[in-house]
Amino acid sequence: MLLPRSPYLASLALQVITTFASPTSSANATIETIDRDVVVIGGGSSGTYTAIRLQQLGKSVAVVEKQNRLGGHVNTYVDYFTNTTFDYGVIIMVNITVVRDYFAYLDIPMGTFQGYVPNQQTLYADFASETNVSTMYNDAQVAAAVLGYAAQLEKYSYLSSGYHLPDPIPKDLLLPFGTFLEKYNLTALAYTIWYINEGAGDILAQPTLYMLKYFGLLQAQGLAGVSGMQFVNANNDYQSLYNSALTHLGEDTNAFLDSVPTNVHRNDTGVSVRVATPTGEKLIRAKKLVVSIPPKIQELAPFLDMTSNEQALFSQFNNSFHYAVVVGNTGFPPDALIENLNPKAPADLPPMPAAYAFAPTPVEGLHIVWCGTSHYEPVAQIKTAILEAARAVQRTYNYTSPEAGGPKIIQFRDHSPTQLEVSVEAIKDRFYDKLNALQGDMNTFWTGATWESHSSSAIWNFTEYEVLPKILESVIHMDWLCFL
């Protein structure tokens, strides 16, 4: 049994631990120094969850977030005239234990997702040809495909959390997803998966492994309405969840917004993170580092001196691009969900880049649109494509803008990079074994979508059961060594 240390010993131990992980004392003379058990880089879904849970478990924590808020891909629109809100980034989660517990702790009511607006109607259009179209598959065929898909997922229980692949890796997981769906007569589900997983690029060409992660058993059960697994939301205000988290953490004491790490120093005794904040530079000394941002070289290189192993792994990632947008002055019906569909293409899927759909909102005159691309395109081109898609829908259904000037972009959010993936050859070469082995190396732990999927429900579950226990064990071990 590990004995608790006195506050004096705790302070002394942290000083000893961080002495060799910190820059020279002369360089720090005018920098505020902050000592914490754990420092988290990134205040999105996974980073905020990690920080809150560590705080609940009695550990001191600091979060560094570049935006002026916590929440990452959460985007909540606020209509200040009516105080109405709606979400256009994260929309739904699955009703599992970690989700319920997190919402309850942060005192945020959880609602059941029943569509974007009451009495929602769904229309289909081929945005490219500007024609009114119908889906290739009916509801019964899609429902049957959901059940068949869930049955396939049950073969791969190890995909429910993280990437822990057997050796050898089943050949089906390496097939192009379109081939996998055809093999098991599940193509009727392809459009639904494409729509729900906007930003996944050309899903039919993706390795099946990734698509089974992005649309996993939790999502399939939620879509099928399995008892206890329904889709839930934050009553059109996910930002309130993260605002509550910020209050619990403490802004400017444990959560540093509008802040970026400028240098991270790691060794076997601890870590130190120099941070540029609105109130000046700070030095955070900690026992452990958690990185929750996408592990792309260009994301990490500005502040992290990566090991050769980290560089070799992270350099293999490719990614897609995803944008969440609010548009106005379209003249679209306030209850209309208008989905992009190409009946001439395999599984009805429009080619990339594509606007997925225009979804109605509780604010009159506003719709949400999501856009995805497989390859980088300048933001100006993405915005042009979105407005052209809106005009194409207008021409298809004879809608007219109520004001001059045509459709307008009201808010635009770039969620890129999304869906970090490696080649099939890299997967065969046990890439994910090597990636998982990074956990704890150089006193650094990793979490986020790359390590699990882009579902917050799944990310929190992964963090809770796979990452937090390792962090806690490592912190306790370091405490014990210092106590001795």
C-alpha positions as CSV (number, residue, x, y, z in Angstrom):
1,M,0.0,0.0,0.0
2,L,1.4,3.4,-1.0
3,L,1.6,5.8,1.9
4,P,0.4,9.4,1.5
5,R,3.1,12.1,1.6
6,S,2.9,15.3,3.5
7,P,2.3,18.6,1.6
8,Y,5.9,19.6,2.3
9,L,7.2,16.3,0.8
10,A,4.9,16.7,-2.2
11,S,6.2,20.2,-2.9
12,L,9.8,19.1,-2.4
13,A,9.4,16.0,-4.7
14,L,7.9,18.1,-7.5
15,Q,10.8,20.5,-7.3
16,V,13.3,17.6,-7.5
17,I,11.4,16.0,-10.4
18,T,11.2,19.2,-12.5
19,T,14.7,20.5,-11.8
20,F,16.2,18.6,-14.8
21,A,13.1,19.0,-17.0
22,S,13.2,22.8,-16.8
23,P,15.2,25.3,-18.7
24,T,17.9,27.2,-16.8
25,S,17.0,29.3,-13.8
26,S,18.3,32.5,-15.4
27,A,16.0,32.0,-18.4
28,N,13.1,31.7,-16.0
29,A,13.8,34.8,-13.9
30,T,10.8,36.8,-15.2
31,I,8.5,33.9,-16.0
32,E,5.7,32.8,-13.7
33,T,6.3,29.1,-12.7
34,I,3.4,26.8,-12.1
35,D,3.7,23.3,-10.6
36,R,1.1,20.6,-11.5
37,D,0.9,16.9,-11.5
38,V,-0.2,16.8,-15.2
39,V,-0.2,19.4,-18.0
40,V,-2.6,18.8,-20.9
41,I,-2.0,20.3,-24.3
42,G,-5.3,20.8,-26.1
43,G,-8.7,21.7,-24.5
44,G,-10.9,19.9,-27.0
45,S,-13.1,16.9,-26.2
46,S,-10.4,14.6,-25.1
47,G,-8.1,17.1,-23.4
48,T,-10.9,18.7,-21.3
49,Y,-12.3,15.3,-20.3
50,T,-8.8,14.2,-19.2
51,A,-8.3,17.3,-17.2
52,I,-11.7,17.2,-15.4
53,R,-11.3,13.5,-14.5
54,L,-7.7,14.0,-13.2
55,Q,-9.0,16.9,-11.1
56,Q,-11.8,14.7,-9.8
57,L,-9.3,12.0,-8.9
58,G,-7.3,14.5,-6.8
59,K,-4.5,15.4,-9.2
60,S,-3.5,19.0,-10.0
61,V,-3.7,19.8,-13.7
62,A,-3.1,22.6,-16.2
63,V,-4.7,22.8,-19.6
64,V,-3.3,24.8,-22.5
65,E,-5.8,25.7,-25.2
66,K,-5.1,27.9,-28.3
67,Q,-8.8,29.0,-28.7
68,N,-10.6,31.4,-26.4
69,R,-12.8,28.6,-25.1
70,L,-12.7,24.9,-24.3
71,G,-14.5,22.5,-26.6
72,G,-12.5,21.9,-29.8
73,H,-14.9,20.8,-32.5
74,V,-17.9,21.9,-30.5
75,N,-19.5,24.9,-32.2
76,T,-22.6,26.4,-30.7
77,Y,-24.4,29.3,-32.4
78,V,-26.1,31.8,-30.2
79,D,-28.9,34.0,-31.5
80,Y,-28.6,37.0,-29.1
81,F,-32.0,38.4,-30.0
82,T,-33.9,35.3,-28.8
83,N,-31.2,33.6,-26.7
84,T,-31.8,30.5,-28.9
85,T,-28.8,28.2,-29.4
86,F,-28.0,25.3,-31.7
87,D,-25.0,23.1,-32.3
88,Y,-23.3,22.7,-35.6
89,G,-20.1,21.0,-34.7
90,V,-20.7,18.1,-32.4
91,I,-24.4,17.2,-32.7
92,I,-25.0,13.8,-31.0
93,M,-23.5,11.4,-28.6
94,V,-24.3,7.9,-27.4
95,N,-26.0,7.4,-24.1
96,I,-23.3,5.4,-22.3
97,T,-22.0,5.6,-18.7
98,V,-19.1,8.0,-19.2
99,V,-21.3,10.4,-21.1
100,R,-24.0,10.3,-18.4
101,D,-21.5,10.7,-15.6
102,Y,-19.7,13.6,-17.3
103,F,-22.8,15.5,-18.0
104,A,-24.0,14.9,-14.4
105,Y,-20.8,16.1,-12.8
106,L,-20.8,19.2,-14.9
107,D,-24.5,19.7,-14.1
108,I,-25.6,19.9,-17.7
109,P,-29.0,18.4,-18.6
110,M,-28.9,15.8,-21.3
111,G,-31.6,15.6,-24.0
112,T,-32.6,12.9,-26.5
113,F,-31.8,13.8,-30.1
114,Q,-35.0,13.7,-32.2
115,G,-33.9,15.6,-35.2
116,Y,-32.6,19.1,-35.9
117,V,-36.1,20.7,-35.5
118,P,-39.6,19.3,-34.7
119,N,-41.5,17.8,-37.6
120,Q,-38.4,17.8,-39.8
121,Q,-38.8,16.8,-43.4
122,T,-36.0,15.3,-45.5
123,L,-35.5,16.3,-49.1
124,Y,-32.8,15.0,-51.5
125,A,-31.1,16.7,-54.3
126,D,-28.1,16.0,-56.6
127,F,-26.2,19.3,-55.9
128,A,-24.1,18.8,-59.0
129,S,-26.9,18.2,-61.6
130,E,-29.4,20.4,-59.7
131,T,-32.1,17.7,-59.8
132,N,-34.6,16.5,-57.3
133,V,-33.7,12.8,-56.6
134,S,-34.7,9.9,-54.5
135,T,-32.6,7.5,-52.5
136,M,-31.6,4.1,-53.9
137,Y,-32.6,2.2,-50.8
138,N,-35.7,2.3,-48.7
139,D,-35.9,2.5,-44.9
140,A,-36.4,-1.2,-44.5
141,Q,-33.3,-2.0,-46.5
142,V,-31.3,0.5,-44.5
143,A,-32.6,-1.0,-41.2
144,A,-31.7,-4.5,-42.3
145,A,-28.2,-3.3,-43.2
146,V,-27.8,-1.7,-39.8
147,L,-28.4,-5.0,-38.1
148,G,-26.1,-6.8,-40.5
149,Y,-23.4,-4.2,-39.9
150,A,-23.8,-4.6,-36.2
151,A,-23.4,-8.3,-36.5
152,Q,-20.1,-7.8,-38.4
153,L,-18.9,-5.4,-35.7
154,E,-19.5,-8.0,-33.1
155,K,-16.7,-10.1,-34.7
156,Y,-14.2,-7.4,-33.8
157,S,-14.9,-6.6,-30.2
158,Y,-11.3,-5.3,-29.8
159,L,-12.3,-2.3,-32.0
160,S,-14.6,-1.0,-29.3
161,S,-11.7,1.0,-27.7
162,G,-8.5,2.1,-29.3
163,Y,-6.5,0.1,-31.9
164,H,-5.5,-3.2,-30.4
165,L,-5.3,-5.4,-33.5
166,P,-4.7,-9.2,-33.4
167,D,-1.8,-10.8,-35.3
168,P,-2.5,-11.6,-38.1
169,I,-4.9,-8.8,-38.8
170,P,-8.2,-10.1,-40.4
171,K,-8.1,-9.6,-44.1
172,D,-11.6,-8.0,-44.1
173,L,-10.3,-5.1,-42.1
174,L,-7.9,-4.3,-44.8
175,L,-10.4,-4.3,-47.7
176,P,-11.6,-1.1,-49.2
177,F,-14.8,-0.3,-47.3
178,G,-16.9,-0.4,-50.5
179,T,-15.7,-3.9,-51.2
180,F,-16.5,-4.9,-47.6
181,L,-20.0,-3.6,-47.8
182,E,-20.6,-5.4,-51.1
183,K,-19.2,-8.7,-49.7
184,Y,-21.7,-8.7,-46.8
185,N,-24.6,-7.1,-48.7
186,L,-24.5,-3.9,-46.6
187,T,-24.2,-1.3,-49.3
188,A,-27.6,0.1,-48.3
189,L,-26.0,1.6,-45.2
190,A,-23.2,3.3,-47.1
191,Y,-25.0,6.7,-47.6
192,T,-25.9,6.9,-43.9
193,I,-22.4,6.2,-42.8
194,W,-21.1,8.8,-45.3
195,Y,-23.5,11.4,-44.0
196,I,-23.0,10.8,-40.3
197,N,-19.2,10.6,-40.7
198,E,-18.8,13.8,-42.7
199,G,-15.1,14.6,-43.2
200,A,-14.1,11.0,-43.7
201,G,-13.2,11.5,-47.3
202,D,-14.0,8.9,-49.9
203,I,-15.4,6.3,-47.5
204,L,-15.7,3.5,-50.1
205,A,-11.9,3.7,-50.7
206,Q,-11.0,3.8,-47.0
207,P,-9.6,0.7,-45.3
208,T,-12.5,-1.1,-43.6
209,L,-10.6,-0.8,-40.3
210,Y,-11.1,2.9,-40.1
211,M,-14.8,2.9,-41.1
212,L,-15.6,0.3,-38.5
213,K,-14.0,2.6,-36.0
214,Y,-15.6,5.8,-37.2
215,F,-19.1,4.2,-37.3
216,G,-18.7,1.6,-34.6
217,L,-21.0,-0.5,-32.5
218,L,-22.0,2.4,-30.3
219,Q,-23.2,4.4,-33.3
220,A,-24.8,1.4,-35.0
221,Q,-26.8,0.6,-31.8
222,G,-27.7,4.2,-31.4
223,L,-29.0,4.4,-35.0
224,A,-30.9,1.1,-34.5
225,G,-32.5,2.6,-31.3
226,V,-31.2,-0.2,-29.1
227,S,-32.6,0.3,-25.6
228,G,-30.2,2.5,-23.5
229,M,-28.1,3.4,-26.5
230,Q,-30.1,6.2,-28.0
231,F,-28.4,9.3,-29.4
232,V,-28.4,12.2,-27.0
233,N,-27.4,15.9,-27.0
234,A,-26.9,18.8,-24.7
235,N,-30.2,20.5,-25.6
236,N,-28.7,22.4,-28.4
237,D,-25.9,23.9,-26.3
238,Y,-22.8,21.7,-26.1
239,Q,-20.7,24.8,-25.4
240,S,-22.4,24.9,-22.0
241,L,-20.7,21.6,-21.1
242,Y,-17.3,23.1,-21.8
243,N,-18.1,26.4,-20.1
244,S,-19.0,24.4,-17.0
245,A,-15.7,22.4,-17.3
246,L,-13.8,25.7,-17.5
247,T,-15.5,26.9,-14.3
248,H,-14.6,23.6,-12.5
249,L,-11.0,23.8,-13.7
250,G,-10.5,27.5,-13.1
251,E,-9.7,29.9,-15.9
252,D,-6.2,31.4,-15.7
253,T,-5.2,29.1,-12.8
254,N,-5.6,25.7,-14.3
255,A,-7.0,26.4,-17.8
256,F,-5.1,28.8,-20.0
257,L,-7.1,30.0,-23.0
258,D,-5.8,31.9,-26.0
259,S,-2.5,30.3,-25.1
260,V,0.0,28.2,-27.1
261,P,3.0,26.0,-26.0
262,T,6.2,27.4,-27.3
263,N,8.6,24.8,-26.0
264,V,8.2,21.4,-24.3
265,H,11.2,19.8,-22.5
266,R,10.8,16.1,-21.5
267,N,13.0,13.6,-19.8
268,D,12.8,10.7,-17.4
269,T,12.2,13.0,-14.4
270,G,9.3,15.1,-15.7
271,V,8.3,17.7,-18.2
272,S,8.3,21.5,-18.5
273,V,6.1,23.5,-20.9
274,R,6.7,27.1,-21.8
275,V,3.4,28.8,-22.6
276,A,2.6,32.1,-24.3
277,T,-0.6,33.5,-22.7
278,P,-2.4,36.8,-22.9
279,T,-0.9,37.8,-19.5
280,G,2.6,36.8,-20.4
281,E,4.9,33.8,-20.6
282,K,4.5,31.0,-18.1
283,L,6.4,27.9,-17.3
284,I,4.4,24.8,-16.3
285,R,6.4,22.1,-14.6
286,A,4.7,18.8,-14.2
287,K,5.3,15.1,-13.7
288,K,3.4,14.1,-16.8
289,L,2.4,15.5,-20.2
290,V,-0.8,14.7,-22.0
291,V,-1.0,15.6,-25.7
292,S,-4.6,15.6,-27.0
293,I,-4.2,17.5,-30.3
294,P,-3.8,15.7,-33.6
295,P,-0.3,14.1,-33.8
296,K,0.7,15.6,-37.1
297,I,4.2,16.7,-37.5
298,Q,3.2,20.2,-38.5
299,E,1.0,20.5,-35.4
300,L,3.7,19.3,-33.0
301,A,6.9,20.6,-34.4
302,P,6.5,24.3,-33.3
303,F,6.9,23.3,-29.7
304,L,7.7,19.6,-29.2
305,D,11.2,18.1,-29.7
306,M,9.9,14.8,-31.0
307,T,11.8,11.6,-30.6
308,S,13.0,9.8,-33.7
309,N,10.3,7.2,-33.0
310,E,7.5,9.7,-32.7
311,Q,8.6,11.4,-35.9
312,A,8.8,8.1,-37.8
313,L,5.2,7.2,-36.7
314,F,3.5,10.6,-37.0
315,S,5.0,11.4,-40.4
316,Q,3.0,8.5,-41.8
317,F,-0.4,10.0,-41.1
318,N,-2.6,11.3,-43.9
319,N,-5.8,13.2,-43.2
320,S,-9.1,14.5,-44.6
321,F,-10.5,18.0,-44.2
322,H,-13.8,19.0,-42.6
323,Y,-15.8,22.3,-42.3
324,A,-18.9,23.1,-40.3
325,V,-20.7,26.2,-41.5
326,V,-23.9,28.2,-40.7
327,V,-25.5,29.8,-43.8
328,G,-28.4,32.3,-44.1
329,N,-30.5,34.1,-46.7
330,T,-31.1,30.8,-48.5
331,G,-34.9,30.8,-48.6
332,F,-34.9,27.1,-47.6
333,P,-37.9,25.9,-45.7
334,P,-37.3,26.1,-41.9
335,D,-38.1,22.4,-41.4
336,A,-36.2,21.0,-44.4
337,L,-33.1,18.8,-44.1
338,I,-31.7,18.8,-47.7
339,E,-29.2,16.0,-48.3
340,N,-26.8,15.8,-51.2
341,L,-27.2,12.5,-53.2
342,N,-25.9,11.3,-56.5
343,P,-28.0,8.5,-57.8
344,K,-25.6,7.8,-60.6
345,A,-22.7,7.1,-58.3
346,P,-21.9,3.9,-56.2
347,A,-24.1,3.9,-53.1
348,D,-25.5,7.3,-54.0
349,L,-22.3,9.0,-52.7
350,P,-21.4,12.4,-54.3
351,P,-17.7,12.8,-55.2
352,M,-15.3,14.8,-53.0
353,P,-15.2,17.6,-52.3
354,A,-18.8,17.8,-51.2
355,A,-21.4,19.6,-49.2
356,Y,-23.1,16.8,-47.3
357,A,-26.4,18.5,-46.4
358,F,-28.2,21.6,-45.3
359,A,-29.8,21.0,-41.9
360,P,-32.5,23.2,-40.4
361,T,-32.0,25.0,-37.1
362,P,-34.2,26.5,-34.4
363,V,-33.2,30.0,-35.6
364,E,-35.4,31.2,-38.5
365,G,-33.5,31.7,-41.7
366,L,-30.4,29.7,-40.7
367,H,-29.2,26.3,-41.9
368,I,-26.1,24.2,-41.1
369,V,-24.0,22.8,-43.9
370,W,-21.0,20.5,-43.5
371,C,-18.4,20.2,-46.2
372,G,-15.6,17.6,-46.6
373,T,-12.6,17.1,-48.8
374,S,-10.1,14.3,-49.2
375,H,-7.3,16.7,-50.0
376,Y,-6.4,20.2,-49.0
377,E,-8.1,23.1,-50.8
378,P,-7.8,26.8,-49.9
379,V,-10.5,28.0,-47.5
380,A,-11.7,30.5,-50.1
381,Q,-12.5,27.7,-52.5
382,I,-14.4,25.8,-49.8
383,K,-16.5,28.8,-49.0
384,T,-17.2,29.3,-52.7
385,A,-18.2,25.7,-53.1
386,I,-20.6,26.0,-50.1
387,L,-22.3,29.0,-51.5
388,E,-22.6,27.4,-54.9
389,A,-24.1,24.3,-53.3
390,A,-26.7,26.6,-51.6
391,R,-27.5,28.2,-55.0
392,A,-27.8,24.8,-56.6
393,V,-30.4,23.8,-54.1
394,Q,-32.3,27.0,-54.7
395,R,-32.4,26.3,-58.4
396,T,-33.4,22.7,-57.8
397,Y,-36.4,23.6,-55.6
398,N,-37.1,27.1,-56.8
399,Y,-36.2,28.7,-53.5
400,T,-35.3,32.4,-53.5
401,S,-33.3,34.4,-51.0
402,P,-35.5,36.7,-48.9
403,E,-32.9,39.5,-49.1
404,A,-30.6,40.7,-51.9
405,G,-27.2,39.2,-52.3
406,G,-28.0,35.5,-52.3
407,P,-26.9,32.9,-49.7
408,K,-24.4,34.1,-47.1
409,I,-22.0,32.4,-44.8
410,I,-22.7,33.4,-41.2
411,Q,-20.2,31.3,-39.3
412,F,-17.4,29.1,-40.7
413,R,-15.3,26.6,-38.7
414,D,-12.4,24.6,-39.9
415,H,-12.2,21.2,-38.1
416,S,-9.1,20.0,-40.1
417,P,-7.1,17.9,-39.9
418,T,-9.6,15.0,-39.4
419,Q,-9.5,11.3,-39.8
420,L,-5.7,10.7,-39.4
421,E,-4.9,7.4,-41.1
422,V,-2.0,5.4,-42.4
423,S,-1.7,3.1,-45.4
424,V,-2.8,-0.6,-45.4
425,E,0.9,-1.6,-45.7
426,A,1.6,0.4,-42.5
427,I,-1.3,-1.3,-40.7
428,K,0.0,-4.7,-41.8
429,D,3.4,-3.7,-40.5
430,R,1.9,-3.3,-37.0
431,F,1.8,0.5,-37.0
432,Y,-0.7,0.6,-34.2
433,D,1.4,-1.6,-31.9
434,K,4.2,0.9,-32.3
435,L,1.8,3.8,-31.8
436,N,0.3,2.4,-28.6
437,A,3.8,1.8,-27.3
438,L,4.3,5.6,-27.1
439,Q,2.0,5.8,-24.1
440,G,4.1,6.8,-21.1
441,D,7.3,7.2,-23.0
442,M,9.2,10.4,-22.1
443,N,6.5,10.9,-19.4
444,T,4.1,11.6,-22.2
445,F,0.6,10.3,-22.8
446,W,-1.6,10.7,-25.8
447,T,-5.4,10.8,-26.4
448,G,-7.9,12.1,-28.9
449,A,-9.6,11.1,-32.1
450,T,-6.4,9.6,-33.7
451,W,-6.2,7.1,-30.9
452,E,-9.9,6.2,-30.9
453,S,-12.3,7.8,-33.4
454,H,-14.1,11.1,-33.9
455,S,-17.0,10.2,-31.5
456,S,-16.7,12.1,-28.2
457,S,-18.6,9.3,-26.5
458,A,-15.9,6.8,-27.7
459,I,-13.0,9.2,-27.0
460,W,-14.2,9.7,-23.4
461,N,-14.6,6.0,-23.0
462,F,-11.1,5.3,-24.4
463,T,-9.6,8.0,-22.2
464,E,-11.4,6.7,-19.1
465,Y,-10.4,3.1,-19.4
466,E,-7.1,3.1,-21.3
467,V,-5.3,6.4,-20.7
468,L,-6.3,7.7,-17.3
469,P,-5.3,4.4,-15.4
470,K,-1.8,4.6,-17.0
471,I,-1.4,8.3,-16.1
472,L,-2.5,7.7,-12.5
473,E,-0.2,4.7,-12.1
474,S,2.7,6.6,-13.5
475,V,2.1,9.6,-11.3
476,I,1.8,7.4,-8.2
477,H,4.9,5.6,-9.1
478,M,6.9,8.8,-9.5
479,D,5.5,10.1,-6.2
480,W,6.5,6.8,-4.5
481,L,10.1,7.0,-5.9
482,C,10.4,10.6,-4.5
483,F,9.0,9.5,-1.2
484,L,11.6,6.9,-0.9
